[in-house]
Amino acid sequence: MDESQMVLRSLRDVNVPKFLRDDLKLFNGIVSDLFPRMVEEAVDYGALEKSIRENCQLLLLEDVDEYVRKVIQLYETTIVRHGLMLVGPTGSGKTKVSE
């Protein structure tokens, strides 16, 4: 992975989980201006994603792609931050994603 890819991934990993849908559109526009014509390399979360989906079945949860993505974002956030808050409307999965 070259340096530009690392910077782009770092920006996304640290910021995307904090943004609302509307903010994400703005962020993506800024990133595309900063990194024109750059195609972001996909990250392989194979073993982690498999484990999340298996645990969803054990906990009788649906392994919806959006939910799995949020669990991965929470995992990545805990790696780079000492503290965090999960916020969102009632029933949005805050409790289950942190289990």
Secondary structure, 3 states (H helix, E strand, C coil): CCHHHHHHHHHHHHHHHHCCHHHHHHHHHHHHHHCCCCCCCCCCCHHHHHHHHHHHHHCCCCCCHHHHHHHHHHHHHHHHCCCCCCCCCCCCCHHHHCC
